[in-house]
Amino acid sequence: MLNRRLERMRGQVRERSHARFRRSGTPDLISECEAESLSWPRRAARLTRRMCQSQQPVLEDGQRIVFTRTVCKVPPIYRPEDWQVLTDGRTLHELGPISNLCADWGKVLSIGLLGRRETALATRARLSGDPLAIEFLDAAIETIDAVLDLAGRYADAAAAQGRTELADILQHVPAHPPRTFHQALQTLRLLHAVVWLSGHYHVGLGRFDQYIWPYLDADLRAGRIDSSTAEELLAEFFISLNRDSDLYPGVQQGDNGQSLMLGGATRDGSPAVNPLTQCFVLATNALLASNFRRNGCVP
């Protein structure tokens, strides 16, 4: 059963009360990109950067996992006539931007964004004679820096509100590998949202209970958390994923691709179900039971 804090948070998401933080303006990417004669990769990186910069930190009472999108529309990076020339004679998948994708969330969690940045810099030095590789890596570094700046502004906002625990979390992740289950969920919430901010859609979460389990396992073994608190954090994470879902494009109403996989098998063929799998099911059941009660049904 959801506690009062989560019931209130879930109700706020259903009622879209957070929409009051949204702004109508969007960055003028086309003029900026044309003025600098940016290539397609650099335009895509600039889009991520400007969309991150345009977000205003939102920390509502009781939230332990944060990020609320405040700029609704993802602006185009090409004029319609230029897009027509670029795509003429080609078949685009759905709306055109890369979609139906799943990042290697486990890898970025394991080394943090600063680790990914160091890898990009090392690769850049190794491929210094390849201009296309340099361009791609510079674009990657630009996007990493944009996300780190966004997390830093959220950390500053949390500190200004006296929310020390949340500020400490955001000062550590996503720059560095998470040290706790809570930090891992906060990292994933922010990074997942940024992929949507960058104009991609149908962004999956992959084998969630496999790459997140080590963080919960470490917390349980160290006595930093119990199963009840883990379920509460997980339920809040699910609620947070729906905070911006009405802004996401989809093939049909309600289909925004925020899917994941549970259980299955490991590489050696053994069952992959673990305690986080069970925690996931319990948290989901609590959310579904809350839906039933809200609609006057008996779960």
Secondary structure as the mmCIF struct_conf table of DSSP 4:
data_model
#
loop_
_struct_conf.conf_type_id
_struct_conf.id
_struct_conf.beg_label_comp_id
_struct_conf.beg_label_asym_id
_struct_conf.beg_label_seq_id
_struct_conf.end_label_comp_id
_struct_conf.end_label_asym_id
_struct_conf.end_label_seq_id
HELX_RH_AL_P HELX_RH_AL_P1 ARG A 4 GLU A 15
TURN_TY1_P TURN_TY1_P1 ARG A 16 ARG A 16
HELX_RH_3T_P HELX_RH_3T_P1 SER A 17 PHE A 21
STRN STRN1 ARG A 23 ARG A 23
BEND BEND1 SER A 24 SER A 24
HELX_RH_AL_P HELX_RH_AL_P2 LEU A 29 ALA A 35
TURN_TY1_P TURN_TY1_P2 GLU A 36 SER A 37
HELX_RH_AL_P HELX_RH_AL_P3 TRP A 40 SER A 54
HELX_LH_PP_P HELX_LH_PP_P1 GLN A 55 PRO A 57
TURN_TY1_P TURN_TY1_P3 ASP A 61 GLY A 62
BEND BEND2 ARG A 64 ILE A 65
STRN STRN2 VAL A 71 VAL A 71
HELX_LH_PP_P HELX_LH_PP_P2 LYS A 73 PRO A 76
BEND BEND3 ILE A 77 TYR A 78
HELX_RH_AL_P HELX_RH_AL_P4 PRO A 80 THR A 87
TURN_TY1_P TURN_TY1_P4 ASP A 88 GLY A 89
HELX_LH_PP_P HELX_LH_PP_P3 THR A 91 LEU A 92
BEND BEND4 HIS A 93 HIS A 93
TURN_TY1_P TURN_TY1_P5 GLU A 94 LEU A 95
BEND BEND5 GLY A 96 PRO A 97
STRN STRN3 SER A 99 LEU A 101
HELX_RH_AL_P HELX_RH_AL_P5 TRP A 105 ARG A 126
TURN_TY1_P TURN_TY1_P6 LEU A 127 GLY A 129
HELX_RH_AL_P HELX_RH_AL_P6 PRO A 131 ALA A 160
TURN_TY1_P TURN_TY1_P7 GLN A 161 GLY A 162
HELX_RH_AL_P HELX_RH_AL_P7 THR A 164 HIS A 172
TURN_TY1_P TURN_TY1_P8 VAL A 173 ALA A 175
BEND BEND6 HIS A 176 HIS A 176
BEND BEND7 ARG A 179 THR A 180
HELX_RH_AL_P HELX_RH_AL_P8 PHE A 181 LEU A 197
TURN_TY1_P TURN_TY1_P9 SER A 198 GLY A 199
STRN STRN4 TYR A 201 VAL A 203
BEND BEND8 ARG A 207 ARG A 207
HELX_RH_AL_P HELX_RH_AL_P9 PHE A 208 TYR A 211
BEND BEND9 ILE A 212 ILE A 212
HELX_RH_AL_P HELX_RH_AL_P10 TRP A 213 ALA A 222
TURN_TY1_P TURN_TY1_P10 GLY A 223 GLY A 223
BEND BEND10 ARG A 224 ARG A 224
HELX_RH_AL_P HELX_RH_AL_P11 SER A 227 LEU A 241
TURN_TY1_P TURN_TY1_P11 ASN A 242 ASN A 242
BEND BEND11 ARG A 243 ASP A 244
HELX_RH_3T_P HELX_RH_3T_P2 SER A 245 LEU A 247
BEND BEND12 TYR A 248 TYR A 248
BEND BEND13 VAL A 251 GLN A 252
TURN_TY1_P TURN_TY1_P12 GLN A 253 GLY A 254
STRN STRN5 ALA A 265 ALA A 265
TURN_TY1_P TURN_TY1_P13 ARG A 267 ASP A 268
BEND BEND14 GLY A 269 GLY A 269
STRN STRN6 PRO A 271 PRO A 271
HELX_RH_AL_P HELX_RH_AL_P12 PRO A 275 ARG A 294
TURN_TY1_P TURN_TY1_P14 ASN A 295 GLY A 296
#
